[in-house]
């Protein structure tokens, strides 16, 4: 009986911590989107007030576009992380499929940034591609081999976990 009570207290504390993290993630996500909007407005102002010669304007536009691409890709990674926390609150476990999706989004972000900046070497592309392949394989495997067993919940006797 004491073990169940301890586990219940542990689960409530853990749920409180994760709920706090979700709140922090919402604030971070809202801040990132607001920062993206400010960067977009700043980009329009910088291009409008840019140097009239073609070569320098092209460099300015390329620099502004690079920053916007990085910001947008970062927001997508934050969205995936937010989904991981909300999935934990809903299912009380972290699913491999969701973690693989977060990893895929992060690796794709790094690849896109490196390719866009022309600063990524062939061996780094090869390593990131291998990592991406492993993450995609893990994502596919997690989808194929979903847990189908029924776990008795301590209070309701219902199934725990996501629907198939």
Secondary structure, 3 states (H helix, E strand, C coil): CHHHHHHHHHHHHHHHHHHHHHHHHHHHHHHHHHHHHHHHHHHHHHHHCCCCCHHHHHHHHHHHHHHHHHHHHHHHHHHHHHHHHHHHHHHCCCCHHHHHHHHHHHHHHHHHHHHHHCCCCHHHHHHHHHHHHHHHHHHHHHHHCCCCCCCCCCCCCCCCCCCC
